[in-house]
Amino acid sequence: NVVGDYPDYEKEWFKFRDERMNKKVIEWLNSIGIEPV
């Protein structure tokens, strides 16, 4: 894992990934008629 060799970039990568995943999950839930709380 190359990102693991750079702690600052690793932290930013996981933050980006988590935010992106959260957005995708919310969009998916909305698309099937579920409103997340």
C-alpha positions, 0 to 999 in steps of 0.5 A, a space after each residue: 500500500 503506497 499511500 500507507 508510506 505517507 501518513 498525511 496523504 493516507 489521512 486525506 485519502 481515507 477522509 476523501 474516501 469516507 466522504 465519497 462513500 457516504 455521499 454515494 450511500 445517501 444517493 442510493 438510499 434516496 433512489 430507493 425511497 429511503 430517507 436517511 436520518 
